[in-house]
Amino acid sequence: MITTETLLIKLNVNPKELSKAKIMLLNDLVERYNHGYMRRSIYFSYEEVLIKEAKGIIYGYLPEIEGIIYED
């Protein structure tokens, strides 16, 4: 299990510099990660996908994650 605070520490991001909307998106992302609902990649671990998606939320871009497996 990971928390949003732990994720922000791993990314060296000060939570005070983020908007409430971004914090809410990160909370949702962490909740999906903790419940096993993350997108899967054949090249990256769940945690690596989590970090890439979190960076996308924080810095405002769509992360390029190779080998994503989309489920129906």
CHARMM-style PDB file with segment names, atoms N, HN, CA, C and O in Angstrom:
ATOM      1  N   MET     1       0.847  -1.182   0.000  1.00  0.00      PROA
ATOM      2  CA  MET     1       0.000   0.000   0.000  1.00  0.00      PROA
ATOM      3  C   MET     1       0.890   1.242   0.000  1.00  0.00      PROA
ATOM      4  O   MET     1       1.939   1.288   0.642  1.00  0.00      PROA
ATOM      5  N   ILE     2       0.441   2.215  -0.724  1.00  0.00      PROA
ATOM      6  HN  ILE     2      -0.411   2.178  -1.246  1.00  0.00      PROA
ATOM      7  CA  ILE     2       1.160   3.482  -0.810  1.00  0.00      PROA
ATOM      8  C   ILE     2       0.160   4.602  -0.528  1.00  0.00      PROA
ATOM      9  O   ILE     2      -1.038   4.453  -0.765  1.00  0.00      PROA
ATOM     10  N   THR     3       0.661   5.700  -0.031  1.00  0.00      PROA
ATOM     11  HN  THR     3       1.635   5.821   0.161  1.00  0.00      PROA
ATOM     12  CA  THR     3      -0.194   6.862   0.201  1.00  0.00      PROA
ATOM     13  C   THR     3       0.196   7.963  -0.778  1.00  0.00      PROA
ATOM     14  O   THR     3       1.260   7.922  -1.394  1.00  0.00      PROA
ATOM     15  N   THR     4      -0.679   8.934  -0.904  1.00  0.00      PROA
ATOM     16  HN  THR     4      -1.544   8.967  -0.403  1.00  0.00      PROA
ATOM     17  CA  THR     4      -0.384  10.066  -1.779  1.00  0.00      PROA
ATOM     18  C   THR     4       0.846  10.814  -1.277  1.00  0.00      PROA
ATOM     19  O   THR     4       1.669  11.271  -2.069  1.00  0.00      PROA
ATOM     20  N   GLU     5       0.963  10.934   0.034  1.00  0.00      PROA
ATOM     21  HN  GLU     5       0.294  10.562   0.677  1.00  0.00      PROA
ATOM     22  CA  GLU     5       2.116  11.629   0.614  1.00  0.00      PROA
ATOM     23  C   GLU     5       3.420  10.907   0.270  1.00  0.00      PROA
ATOM     24  O   GLU     5       4.416  11.548  -0.066  1.00  0.00      PROA
ATOM     25  N   THR     6       3.412   9.576   0.352  1.00  0.00      PROA
ATOM     26  HN  THR     6       2.603   9.056   0.625  1.00  0.00      PROA
ATOM     27  CA  THR     6       4.599   8.792   0.017  1.00  0.00      PROA
ATOM     28  C   THR     6       4.960   8.966  -1.454  1.00  0.00      PROA
ATOM     29  O   THR     6       6.133   9.094  -1.804  1.00  0.00      PROA
ATOM     30  N   LEU     7       3.946   8.970  -2.307  1.00  0.00      PROA
ATOM     31  HN  LEU     7       2.993   8.866  -2.023  1.00  0.00      PROA
ATOM     32  CA  LEU     7       4.178   9.159  -3.738  1.00  0.00      PROA
ATOM     33  C   LEU     7       4.799  10.520  -4.010  1.00  0.00      PROA
ATOM     34  O   LEU     7       5.736  10.627  -4.801  1.00  0.00      PROA
ATOM     35  N   LEU     8       4.287  11.558  -3.362  1.00  0.00      PROA
ATOM     36  HN  LEU     8       3.526  11.471  -2.720  1.00  0.00      PROA
ATOM     37  CA  LEU     8       4.841  12.903  -3.562  1.00  0.00      PROA
ATOM     38  C   LEU     8       6.284  12.995  -3.072  1.00  0.00      PROA
ATOM     39  O   LEU     8       7.099  13.696  -3.672  1.00  0.00      PROA
ATOM     40  N   ILE     9       6.603  12.296  -1.990  1.00  0.00      PROA
ATOM     41  HN  ILE     9       5.941  11.726  -1.503  1.00  0.00      PROA
ATOM     42  CA  ILE     9       7.986  12.273  -1.501  1.00  0.00      PROA
ATOM     43  C   ILE     9       8.898  11.596  -2.519  1.00  0.00      PROA
ATOM     44  O   ILE     9      10.000  12.077  -2.781  1.00  0.00      PROA
ATOM     45  N   LYS    10       8.439  10.469  -3.099  1.00  0.00      PROA
ATOM     46  HN  LYS    10       7.544  10.078  -2.885  1.00  0.00      PROA
ATOM     47  CA  LYS    10       9.235   9.773  -4.124  1.00  0.00      PROA
ATOM     48  C   LYS    10       9.497  10.651  -5.334  1.00  0.00      PROA
ATOM     49  O   LYS    10      10.542  10.545  -5.976  1.00  0.00      PROA
ATOM     50  N   LEU    11       8.532  11.529  -5.643  1.00  0.00      PROA
ATOM     51  HN  LEU    11       7.683  11.616  -5.121  1.00  0.00      PROA
ATOM     52  CA  LEU    11       8.661  12.407  -6.804  1.00  0.00      PROA
ATOM     53  C   LEU    11       9.299  13.753  -6.467  1.00  0.00      PROA
ATOM     54  O   LEU    11       9.456  14.601  -7.346  1.00  0.00      PROA
ATOM     55  N   ASN    12       9.669  13.953  -5.203  1.00  0.00      PROA
ATOM     56  HN  ASN    12       9.541  13.265  -4.489  1.00  0.00      PROA
ATOM     57  CA  ASN    12      10.262  15.216  -4.735  1.00  0.00      PROA
ATOM     58  C   ASN    12       9.377  16.414  -5.063  1.00  0.00      PROA
ATOM     59  O   ASN    12       9.848  17.429  -5.576  1.00  0.00      PROA
ATOM     60  N   VAL    13       8.082  16.278  -4.756  1.00  0.00      PROA
ATOM     61  HN  VAL    13       7.700  15.453  -4.340  1.00  0.00      PROA
ATOM     62  CA  VAL    13       7.121  17.344  -5.027  1.00  0.00      PROA
ATOM     63  C   VAL    13       6.541  17.826  -3.706  1.00  0.00      PROA
ATOM     64  O   VAL    13       6.166  17.027  -2.847  1.00  0.00      PROA
ATOM     65  N   ASN    14       6.474  19.137  -3.558  1.00  0.00      PROA
ATOM     66  HN  ASN    14       6.779  19.786  -4.255  1.00  0.00      PROA
ATOM     67  CA  ASN    14       5.878  19.737  -2.369  1.00  0.00      PROA
ATOM     68  C   ASN    14       4.359  19.790  -2.578  1.00  0.00      PROA
ATOM     69  O   ASN    14       3.898  20.429  -3.524  1.00  0.00      PROA
ATOM     70  N   PRO    15       3.578  19.135  -1.718  1.00  0.00      PROA
ATOM     71  CA  PRO    15       2.122  19.126  -1.906  1.00  0.00      PROA
ATOM     72  C   PRO    15       1.489  20.514  -1.833  1.00  0.00      PROA
ATOM     73  O   PRO    15       0.397  20.720  -2.362  1.00  0.00      PROA
ATOM     74  N   LYS    16       2.148  21.451  -1.194  1.00  0.00      PROA
ATOM     75  HN  LYS    16       3.035  21.283  -0.764  1.00  0.00      PROA
ATOM     76  CA  LYS    16       1.616  22.809  -1.095  1.00  0.00      PROA
ATOM     77  C   LYS    16       1.658  23.536  -2.437  1.00  0.00      PROA
ATOM     78  O   LYS    16       0.964  24.536  -2.626  1.00  0.00      PROA
ATOM     79  N   GLU    17       2.475  23.032  -3.373  1.00  0.00      PROA
ATOM     80  HN  GLU    17       3.038  22.221  -3.219  1.00  0.00      PROA
ATOM     81  CA  GLU    17       2.591  23.652  -4.687  1.00  0.00      PROA
ATOM     82  C   GLU    17       1.565  23.111  -5.683  1.00  0.00      PROA
ATOM     83  O   GLU    17       1.491  23.590  -6.815  1.00  0.00      PROA
ATOM     84  N   LEU    18       0.769  22.113  -5.270  1.00  0.00      PROA
ATOM     85  HN  LEU    18       0.828  21.724  -4.350  1.00  0.00      PROA
ATOM     86  CA  LEU    18      -0.212  21.502  -6.160  1.00  0.00      PROA
ATOM     87  C   LEU    18      -1.612  22.026  -5.871  1.00  0.00      PROA
ATOM     88  O   LEU    18      -1.951  22.346  -4.731  1.00  0.00      PROA
ATOM     89  N   SER    19      -2.403  22.105  -6.910  1.00  0.00      PROA
ATOM     90  HN  SER    19      -2.128  21.845  -7.835  1.00  0.00      PROA
ATOM     91  CA  SER    19      -3.798  22.526  -6.735  1.00  0.00      PROA
ATOM     92  C   SER    19      -4.596  21.409  -6.081  1.00  0.00      PROA
ATOM     93  O   SER    19      -4.172  20.253  -6.059  1.00  0.00      PROA
ATOM     94  N   LYS    20      -5.753  21.771  -5.552  1.00  0.00      PROA
ATOM     95  HN  LYS    20      -6.097  22.709  -5.570  1.00  0.00      PROA
ATOM     96  CA  LYS    20      -6.622  20.770  -4.929  1.00  0.00      PROA
ATOM     97  C   LYS    20      -7.081  19.740  -5.956  1.00  0.00      PROA
ATOM     98  O   LYS    20      -7.249  18.565  -5.632  1.00  0.00      PROA
ATOM     99  N   ALA    21      -7.281  20.181  -7.187  1.00  0.00      PROA
ATOM    100  HN  ALA    21      -7.145  21.136  -7.450  1.00  0.00      PROA
ATOM    101  CA  ALA    21      -7.713  19.269  -8.250  1.00  0.00      PROA
ATOM    102  C   ALA    21      -6.645  18.210  -8.528  1.00  0.00      PROA
ATOM    103  O   ALA    21      -6.965  17.034  -8.703  1.00  0.00      PROA
ATOM    104  N   LYS    22      -5.400  18.620  -8.567  1.00  0.00      PROA
ATOM    105  HN  LYS    22      -5.140  19.575  -8.425  1.00  0.00      PROA
ATOM    106  CA  LYS    22      -4.317  17.659  -8.811  1.00  0.00      PROA
ATOM    107  C   LYS    22      -4.165  16.693  -7.639  1.00  0.00      PROA
ATOM    108  O   LYS    22      -3.902  15.507  -7.839  1.00  0.00      PROA
ATOM    109  N   ILE    23      -4.330  17.196  -6.429  1.00  0.00      PROA
ATOM    110  HN  ILE    23      -4.544  18.159  -6.268  1.00  0.00      PROA
ATOM    111  CA  ILE    23      -4.271  16.319  -5.249  1.00  0.00      PROA
ATOM    112  C   ILE    23      -5.386  15.287  -5.312  1.00  0.00      PROA
ATOM    113  O   ILE    23      -5.171  14.115  -5.004  1.00  0.00      PROA
ATOM    114  N   MET    24      -6.585  15.725  -5.715  1.00  0.00      PROA
ATOM    115  HN  MET    24      -6.759  16.677  -5.966  1.00  0.00      PROA
ATOM    116  CA  MET    24      -7.705  14.790  -5.835  1.00  0.00      PROA
ATOM    117  C   MET    24      -7.431  13.732  -6.904  1.00  0.00      PROA
ATOM    118  O   MET    24      -7.740  12.557  -6.705  1.00  0.00      PROA
ATOM    119  N   LEU    25      -6.856  14.140  -8.033  1.00  0.00      PROA
ATOM    120  HN  LEU    25      -6.605  15.094  -8.195  1.00  0.00      PROA
ATOM    121  CA  LEU    25      -6.513  13.183  -9.085  1.00  0.00      PROA
ATOM    122  C   LEU    25      -5.451  12.198  -8.607  1.00  0.00      PROA
ATOM    123  O   LEU    25      -5.518  11.008  -8.915  1.00  0.00      PROA
ATOM    124  N   LEU    26      -4.472  12.695  -7.857  1.00  0.00      PROA
ATOM    125  HN  LEU    26      -4.417  13.662  -7.607  1.00  0.00      PROA
ATOM    126  CA  LEU    26      -3.438  11.816  -7.315  1.00  0.00      PROA
ATOM    127  C   LEU    26      -4.017  10.853  -6.284  1.00  0.00      PROA
ATOM    128  O   LEU    26      -3.629   9.686  -6.241  1.00  0.00      PROA
ATOM    129  N   ASN    27      -4.940  11.331  -5.453  1.00  0.00      PROA
ATOM    130  HN  ASN    27      -5.256  12.280  -5.488  1.00  0.00      PROA
ATOM    131  CA  ASN    27      -5.598  10.452  -4.482  1.00  0.00      PROA
ATOM    132  C   ASN    27      -6.331   9.322  -5.198  1.00  0.00      PROA
ATOM    133  O   ASN    27      -6.260   8.166  -4.780  1.00  0.00      PROA
ATOM    134  N   ASP    28      -7.034   9.661  -6.278  1.00  0.00      PROA
ATOM    135  HN  ASP    28      -7.092  10.600  -6.617  1.00  0.00      PROA
ATOM    136  CA  ASP    28      -7.754   8.655  -7.060  1.00  0.00      PROA
ATOM    137  C   ASP    28      -6.777   7.657  -7.682  1.00  0.00      PROA
ATOM    138  O   ASP    28      -7.030   6.452  -7.683  1.00  0.00      PROA
ATOM    139  N   LEU    29      -5.671   8.159  -8.207  1.00  0.00      PROA
ATOM    140  HN  LEU    29      -5.466   9.138  -8.207  1.00  0.00      PROA
ATOM    141  CA  LEU    29      -4.653   7.298  -8.814  1.00  0.00      PROA
ATOM    142  C   LEU    29      -4.075   6.330  -7.787  1.00  0.00      PROA
ATOM    143  O   LEU    29      -3.920   5.141  -8.069  1.00  0.00      PROA
ATOM    144  N   VAL    30      -3.757   6.834  -6.600  1.00  0.00      PROA
ATOM    145  HN  VAL    30      -3.882   7.799  -6.372  1.00  0.00      PROA
ATOM    146  CA  VAL    30      -3.203   5.990  -5.536  1.00  0.00      PROA
ATOM    147  C   VAL    30      -4.234   4.957  -5.084  1.00  0.00      PROA
ATOM    148  O   VAL    30      -3.886   3.806  -4.822  1.00  0.00      PROA
ATOM    149  N   GLU    31      -5.490   5.361  -4.993  1.00  0.00      PROA
ATOM    150  HN  GLU    31      -5.773   6.296  -5.206  1.00  0.00      PROA
ATOM    151  CA  GLU    31      -6.538   4.421  -4.599  1.00  0.00      PROA
ATOM    152  C   GLU    31      -6.668   3.289  -5.625  1.00  0.00      PROA
ATOM    153  O   GLU    31      -6.798   2.122  -5.254  1.00  0.00      PROA
ATOM    154  N   ARG    32      -6.632   3.638  -6.915  1.00  0.00      PROA
ATOM    155  HN  ARG    32      -6.527   4.585  -7.216  1.00  0.00      PROA
ATOM    156  CA  ARG    32      -6.688   2.596  -7.959  1.00  0.00      PROA
ATOM    157  C   ARG    32      -5.476   1.679  -7.873  1.00  0.00      PROA
ATOM    158  O   ARG    32      -5.596   0.466  -8.048  1.00  0.00      PROA
ATOM    159  N   TYR    33      -4.304   2.258  -7.602  1.00  0.00      PROA
ATOM    160  HN  TYR    33      -4.206   3.243  -7.459  1.00  0.00      PROA
ATOM    161  CA  TYR    33      -3.082   1.455  -7.460  1.00  0.00      PROA
ATOM    162  C   TYR    33      -3.210   0.482  -6.293  1.00  0.00      PROA
ATOM    163  O   TYR    33      -2.882  -0.697  -6.426  1.00  0.00      PROA
ATOM    164  N   ASN    34      -3.684   0.971  -5.156  1.00  0.00      PROA
ATOM    165  HN  ASN    34      -3.950   1.929  -5.048  1.00  0.00      PROA
ATOM    166  CA  ASN    34      -3.797   0.140  -3.958  1.00  0.00      PROA
ATOM    167  C   ASN    34      -4.827  -0.977  -4.109  1.00  0.00      PROA
ATOM    168  O   ASN    34      -4.729  -2.010  -3.446  1.00  0.00      PROA
ATOM    169  N   HSD    35      -5.815  -0.769  -4.982  1.00  0.00      PROA
ATOM    170  HN  HSD    35      -5.895   0.071  -5.521  1.00  0.00      PROA
ATOM    171  CA  HSD    35      -6.837  -1.790  -5.195  1.00  0.00      PROA
ATOM    172  C   HSD    35      -6.557  -2.656  -6.425  1.00  0.00      PROA
ATOM    173  O   HSD    35      -7.357  -3.529  -6.763  1.00  0.00      PROA
ATOM    174  N   GLY    36      -5.427  -2.419  -7.092  1.00  0.00      PROA
ATOM    175  HN  GLY    36      -4.778  -1.710  -6.818  1.00  0.00      PROA
ATOM    176  CA  GLY    36      -5.037  -3.244  -8.232  1.00  0.00      PROA
ATOM    177  C   GLY    36      -5.732  -2.910  -9.535  1.00  0.00      PROA
ATOM    178  O   GLY    36      -5.826  -3.761 -10.421  1.00  0.00      PROA
ATOM    179  N   TYR    37      -6.226  -1.674  -9.671  1.00  0.00      PROA
ATOM    180  HN  TYR    37      -6.150  -0.983  -8.952  1.00  0.00      PROA
ATOM    181  CA  TYR    37      -6.931  -1.272 -10.882  1.00  0.00      PROA
ATOM    182  C   TYR    37      -6.077  -0.406 -11.811  1.00  0.00      PROA
ATOM    183  O   TYR    37      -6.617   0.404 -12.565  1.00  0.00      PROA
ATOM    184  N   MET    38      -4.776  -0.563 -11.766  1.00  0.00      PROA
ATOM    185  HN  MET    38      -4.338  -1.220 -11.153  1.00  0.00      PROA
ATOM    186  CA  MET    38      -3.888   0.215 -12.622  1.00  0.00      PROA
ATOM    187  C   MET    38      -3.846  -0.385 -14.016  1.00  0.00      PROA
ATOM    188  O   MET    38      -4.092  -1.575 -14.213  1.00  0.00      PROA
ATOM    189  N   ARG    39      -3.525   0.480 -14.985  1.00  0.00      PROA
ATOM    190  HN  ARG    39      -3.325   1.447 -14.825  1.00  0.00      PROA
ATOM    191  CA  ARG    39      -3.269  -0.046 -16.327  1.00  0.00      PROA
ATOM    192  C   ARG    39      -2.029  -0.922 -16.244  1.00  0.00      PROA
ATOM    193  O   ARG    39      -1.159  -0.699 -15.402  1.00  0.00      PROA
ATOM    194  N   ARG    40      -1.952  -1.898 -17.102  1.00  0.00      PROA
ATOM    195  HN  ARG    40      -2.659  -2.079 -17.786  1.00  0.00      PROA
ATOM    196  CA  ARG    40      -0.812  -2.809 -17.088  1.00  0.00      PROA
ATOM    197  C   ARG    40       0.095  -2.552 -18.277  1.00  0.00      PROA
ATOM    198  O   ARG    40      -0.360  -2.173 -19.356  1.00  0.00      PROA
ATOM    199  N   SER    41       1.371  -2.762 -18.065  1.00  0.00      PROA
ATOM    200  HN  SER    41       1.741  -3.071 -17.189  1.00  0.00      PROA
ATOM    201  CA  SER    41       2.357  -2.630 -19.127  1.00  0.00      PROA
ATOM    202  C   SER    41       3.215  -3.889 -19.135  1.00  0.00      PROA
ATOM    203  O   SER    41       3.521  -4.457 -18.087  1.00  0.00      PROA
ATOM    204  N   ILE    42       3.594  -4.311 -20.330  1.00  0.00      PROA
ATOM    205  HN  ILE    42       3.345  -3.850 -21.182  1.00  0.00      PROA
ATOM    206  CA  ILE    42       4.459  -5.481 -20.411  1.00  0.00      PROA
ATOM    207  C   ILE    42       5.922  -5.112 -20.158  1.00  0.00      PROA
ATOM    208  O   ILE    42       6.767  -5.988 -19.974  1.00  0.00      PROA
ATOM    209  N   TYR    43       6.212  -3.814 -20.151  1.00  0.00      PROA
ATOM    210  HN  TYR    43       5.525  -3.102 -20.301  1.00  0.00      PROA
ATOM    211  CA  TYR    43       7.590  -3.359 -19.956  1.00  0.00      PROA
ATOM    212  C   TYR    43       7.865  -2.775 -18.574  1.00  0.00      PROA
ATOM    213  O   TYR    43       9.014  -2.752 -18.134  1.00  0.00      PROA
ATOM    214  N   PHE    44       6.825  -2.300 -17.881  1.00  0.00      PROA
ATOM    215  HN  PHE    44       5.891  -2.319 -18.239  1.00  0.00      PROA
ATOM    216  CA  PHE    44       7.020  -1.608 -16.611  1.00  0.00      PROA
ATOM    217  C   PHE    44       6.222  -2.281 -15.502  1.00  0.00      PROA
ATOM    218  O   PHE    44       5.187  -2.899 -15.748  1.00  0.00      PROA
ATOM    219  N   SER    45       6.722  -2.149 -14.277  1.00  0.00      PROA
ATOM    220  HN  SER    45       7.563  -1.646 -14.076  1.00  0.00      PROA
ATOM    221  CA  SER    45       5.999  -2.671 -13.108  1.00  0.00      PROA
ATOM    222  C   SER    45       4.830  -1.742 -12.790  1.00  0.00      PROA
ATOM    223  O   SER    45       4.742  -0.639 -13.328  1.00  0.00      PROA
ATOM    224  N   TYR    46       3.927  -2.198 -11.909  1.00  0.00      PROA
ATOM    225  HN  TYR    46       3.998  -3.094 -11.472  1.00  0.00      PROA
ATOM    226  CA  TYR    46       2.800  -1.371 -11.491  1.00  0.00      PROA
ATOM    227  C   TYR    46       3.280  -0.055 -10.889  1.00  0.00      PROA
ATOM    228  O   TYR    46       2.708   1.003 -11.152  1.00  0.00      PROA
ATOM    229  N   GLU    47       4.342  -0.131 -10.075  1.00  0.00      PROA
ATOM    230  HN  GLU    47       4.807  -0.990  -9.862  1.00  0.00      PROA
ATOM    231  CA  GLU    47       4.829   1.092  -9.432  1.00  0.00      PROA
ATOM    232  C   GLU    47       5.412   2.065 -10.454  1.00  0.00      PROA
ATOM    233  O   GLU    47       5.237   3.276 -10.321  1.00  0.00      PROA
ATOM    234  N   GLU    48       6.099   1.554 -11.463  1.00  0.00      PROA
ATOM    235  HN  GLU    48       6.242   0.570 -11.571  1.00  0.00      PROA
ATOM    236  CA  GLU    48       6.637   2.430 -12.502  1.00  0.00      PROA
ATOM    237  C   GLU    48       5.517   3.106 -13.288  1.00  0.00      PROA
ATOM    238  O   GLU    48       5.625   4.280 -13.640  1.00  0.00      PROA
ATOM    239  N   VAL    49       4.447   2.369 -13.562  1.00  0.00      PROA
ATOM    240  HN  VAL    49       4.359   1.414 -13.276  1.00  0.00      PROA
ATOM    241  CA  VAL    49       3.291   2.952 -14.245  1.00  0.00      PROA
ATOM    242  C   VAL    49       2.652   4.016 -13.357  1.00  0.00      PROA
ATOM    243  O   VAL    49       2.270   5.082 -13.839  1.00  0.00      PROA
ATOM    244  N   LEU    50       2.537   3.728 -12.067  1.00  0.00      PROA
ATOM    245  HN  LEU    50       2.847   2.861 -11.676  1.00  0.00      PROA
ATOM    246  CA  LEU    50       1.997   4.697 -11.115  1.00  0.00      PROA
ATOM    247  C   LEU    50       2.799   5.991 -11.146  1.00  0.00      PROA
ATOM    248  O   LEU    50       2.223   7.077 -11.219  1.00  0.00      PROA
ATOM    249  N   ILE    51       4.100   5.884 -11.092  1.00  0.00      PROA
ATOM    250  HN  ILE    51       4.567   5.002 -11.033  1.00  0.00      PROA
ATOM    251  CA  ILE    51       4.965   7.065 -11.081  1.00  0.00      PROA
ATOM    252  C   ILE    51       4.842   7.847 -12.380  1.00  0.00      PROA
ATOM    253  O   ILE    51       4.773   9.076 -12.358  1.00  0.00      PROA
ATOM    254  N   LYS    52       4.814   7.148 -13.513  1.00  0.00      PROA
ATOM    255  HN  LYS    52       4.870   6.150 -13.530  1.00  0.00      PROA
ATOM    256  CA  LYS    52       4.669   7.835 -14.800  1.00  0.00      PROA
ATOM    257  C   LYS    52       3.329   8.560 -14.891  1.00  0.00      PROA
ATOM    258  O   LYS    52       3.274   9.692 -15.371  1.00  0.00      PROA
ATOM    259  N   GLU    53       2.260   7.928 -14.443  1.00  0.00      PROA
ATOM    260  HN  GLU    53       2.305   7.008 -14.053  1.00  0.00      PROA
ATOM    261  CA  GLU    53       0.947   8.571 -14.482  1.00  0.00      PROA
ATOM    262  C   GLU    53       0.878   9.737 -13.501  1.00  0.00      PROA
ATOM    263  O   GLU    53       0.261  10.759 -13.800  1.00  0.00      PROA
ATOM    264  N   ALA    54       1.503   9.595 -12.337  1.00  0.00      PROA
ATOM    265  HN  ALA    54       2.005   8.764 -12.094  1.00  0.00      PROA
ATOM    266  CA  ALA    54       1.515  10.684 -11.355  1.00  0.00      PROA
ATOM    267  C   ALA    54       2.275  11.893 -11.904  1.00  0.00      PROA
ATOM    268  O   ALA    54       1.839  13.030 -11.721  1.00  0.00      PROA
ATOM    269  N   LYS    55       3.387  11.663 -12.564  1.00  0.00      PROA
ATOM    270  HN  LYS    55       3.741  10.739 -12.713  1.00  0.00      PROA
ATOM    271  CA  LYS    55       4.131  12.768 -13.172  1.00  0.00      PROA
ATOM    272  C   LYS    55       3.286  13.462 -14.227  1.00  0.00      PROA
ATOM    273  O   LYS    55       3.327  14.685 -14.356  1.00  0.00      PROA
ATOM    274  N   GLY    56       2.522  12.686 -14.978  1.00  0.00      PROA
ATOM    275  HN  GLY    56       2.489  11.692 -14.873  1.00  0.00      PROA
ATOM    276  CA  GLY    56       1.632  13.268 -15.979  1.00  0.00      PROA
ATOM    277  C   GLY    56       0.601  14.185 -15.350  1.00  0.00      PROA
ATOM    278  O   GLY    56       0.315  15.257 -15.882  1.00  0.00      PROA
ATOM    279  N   ILE    57       0.041  13.772 -14.220  1.00  0.00      PROA
ATOM    280  HN  ILE    57       0.274  12.901 -13.787  1.00  0.00      PROA
ATOM    281  CA  ILE    57      -0.935  14.611 -13.510  1.00  0.00      PROA
ATOM    282  C   ILE    57      -0.273  15.876 -12.979  1.00  0.00      PROA
ATOM    283  O   ILE    57      -0.802  16.976 -13.138  1.00  0.00      PROA
ATOM    284  N   ILE    58       0.876  15.717 -12.353  1.00  0.00      PROA
ATOM    285  HN  ILE    58       1.305  14.823 -12.223  1.00  0.00      PROA
ATOM    286  CA  ILE    58       1.558  16.852 -11.718  1.00  0.00      PROA
ATOM    287  C   ILE    58       2.028  17.878 -12.744  1.00  0.00      PROA
ATOM    288  O   ILE    58       1.848  19.081 -12.556  1.00  0.00      PROA
ATOM    289  N   TYR    59       2.630  17.396 -13.825  1.00  0.00      PROA
ATOM    290  HN  TYR    59       2.777  16.419 -13.977  1.00  0.00      PROA
ATOM    291  CA  TYR    59       3.224  18.312 -14.804  1.00  0.00      PROA
ATOM    292  C   TYR    59       2.328  18.586 -16.004  1.00  0.00      PROA
ATOM    293  O   TYR    59       2.725  19.317 -16.912  1.00  0.00      PROA
ATOM    294  N   GLY    60       1.121  18.010 -16.025  1.00  0.00      PROA
ATOM    295  HN  GLY    60       0.799  17.417 -15.288  1.00  0.00      PROA
ATOM    296  CA  GLY    60       0.134  18.349 -17.042  1.00  0.00      PROA
ATOM    297  C   GLY    60       0.379  17.792 -18.424  1.00  0.00      PROA
ATOM    298  O   GLY    60       0.228  18.515 -19.408  1.00  0.00      PROA
ATOM    299  N   TYR    61       0.750  16.539 -18.529  1.00  0.00      PROA
ATOM    300  HN  TYR    61       0.873  15.951 -17.729  1.00  0.00      PROA
ATOM    301  CA  TYR    61       0.903  15.920 -19.847  1.00  0.00      PROA
ATOM    302  C   TYR    61       0.411  14.480 -19.791  1.00  0.00      PROA
ATOM    303  O   TYR    61       0.276  13.903 -18.712  1.00  0.00      PROA
ATOM    304  N   LEU    62       0.148  13.914 -20.939  1.00  0.00      PROA
ATOM    305  HN  LEU    62       0.257  14.383 -21.816  1.00  0.00      PROA
ATOM    306  CA  LEU    62      -0.243  12.511 -21.014  1.00  0.00      PROA
ATOM    307  C   LEU    62       1.025  11.670 -21.061  1.00  0.00      PROA
ATOM    308  O   LEU    62       1.833  11.830 -21.975  1.00  0.00      PROA
ATOM    309  N   PRO    63       1.210  10.793 -20.108  1.00  0.00      PROA
ATOM    310  CA  PRO    63       2.436   9.992 -20.084  1.00  0.00      PROA
ATOM    311  C   PRO    63       2.453   8.957 -21.202  1.00  0.00      PROA
ATOM    312  O   PRO    63       1.432   8.342 -21.510  1.00  0.00      PROA
ATOM    313  N   GLU    64       3.616   8.775 -21.799  1.00  0.00      PROA
ATOM    314  HN  GLU    64       4.445   9.274 -21.549  1.00  0.00      PROA
ATOM    315  CA  GLU    64       3.786   7.732 -22.798  1.00  0.00      PROA
ATOM    316  C   GLU    64       4.296   6.491 -22.075  1.00  0.00      PROA
ATOM    317  O   GLU    64       5.423   6.457 -21.580  1.00  0.00      PROA
ATOM    318  N   ILE    65       3.449   5.486 -22.027  1.00  0.00      PROA
ATOM    319  HN  ILE    65       2.533   5.514 -22.429  1.00  0.00      PROA
ATOM    320  CA  ILE    65       3.801   4.257 -21.338  1.00  0.00      PROA
ATOM    321  C   ILE    65       3.748   3.131 -22.355  1.00  0.00      PROA
ATOM    322  O   ILE    65       2.672   2.737 -22.804  1.00  0.00      PROA
ATOM    323  N   GLU    66       4.903   2.620 -22.711  1.00  0.00      PROA
ATOM    324  HN  GLU    66       5.778   2.940 -22.346  1.00  0.00      PROA
ATOM    325  CA  GLU    66       4.973   1.584 -23.736  1.00  0.00      PROA
ATOM    326  C   GLU    66       4.449   0.263 -23.210  1.00  0.00      PROA
ATOM    327  O   GLU    66       4.595  -0.059 -22.031  1.00  0.00      PROA
ATOM    328  N   GLY    67       3.846  -0.486 -24.092  1.00  0.00      PROA
ATOM    329  HN  GLY    67       3.727  -0.225 -25.050  1.00  0.00      PROA
ATOM    330  CA  GLY    67       3.414  -1.830 -23.755  1.00  0.00      PROA
ATOM    331  C   GLY    67       2.159  -1.892 -22.909  1.00  0.00      PROA
ATOM    332  O   GLY    67       1.929  -2.880 -22.211  1.00  0.00      PROA
ATOM    333  N   ILE    68       1.337  -0.840 -22.961  1.00  0.00      PROA
ATOM    334  HN  ILE    68       1.523  -0.038 -23.528  1.00  0.00      PROA
ATOM    335  CA  ILE    68       0.095  -0.843 -22.165  1.00  0.00      PROA
ATOM    336  C   ILE    68      -0.842  -1.913 -22.706  1.00  0.00      PROA
ATOM    337  O   ILE    68      -1.030  -2.050 -23.915  1.00  0.00      PROA
ATOM    338  N   ILE    69      -1.417  -2.655 -21.793  1.00  0.00      PROA
ATOM    339  HN  ILE    69      -1.264  -2.544 -20.811  1.00  0.00      PROA
ATOM    340  CA  ILE    69      -2.401  -3.663 -22.140  1.00  0.00      PROA
ATOM    341  C   ILE    69      -3.761  -3.108 -21.722  1.00  0.00      PROA
ATOM    342  O   ILE    69      -4.022  -2.908 -20.536  1.00  0.00      PROA
ATOM    343  N   TYR    70      -4.604  -2.868 -22.689  1.00  0.00      PROA
ATOM    344  HN  TYR    70      -4.392  -3.030 -23.652  1.00  0.00      PROA
ATOM    345  CA  TYR    70      -5.943  -2.359 -22.400  1.00  0.00      PROA
ATOM    346  C   TYR    70      -6.900  -3.508 -22.214  1.00  0.00      PROA
ATOM    347  O   TYR    70      -6.950  -4.434 -23.024  1.00  0.00      PROA
ATOM    348  N   GLU    71      -7.666  -3.441 -21.130  1.00  0.00      PROA
ATOM    349  HN  GLU    71      -7.626  -2.689 -20.472  1.00  0.00      PROA
ATOM    350  CA  GLU    71      -8.622  -4.487 -20.834  1.00  0.00      PROA
ATOM    351  C   GLU    71     -10.006  -4.057 -21.258  1.00  0.00      PROA
ATOM    352  O   GLU    71     -10.338  -2.873 -21.211  1.00  0.00      PROA
ATOM    353  N   ASP    72     -10.826  -5.031 -21.679  1.00  0.00      PROA
ATOM    354  HN  ASP    72     -10.556  -5.993 -21.718  1.00  0.00      PROA
ATOM    355  CA  ASP    72     -12.213  -4.743 -22.075  1.00  0.00      PROA
ATOM    356  C   ASP    72     -13.087  -4.666 -20.861  1.00  0.00      PROA
ATOM    357  OT1 ASP    72     -14.290  -4.432 -20.980  1.00  0.00      PROA
TER     358      ASP     72
END
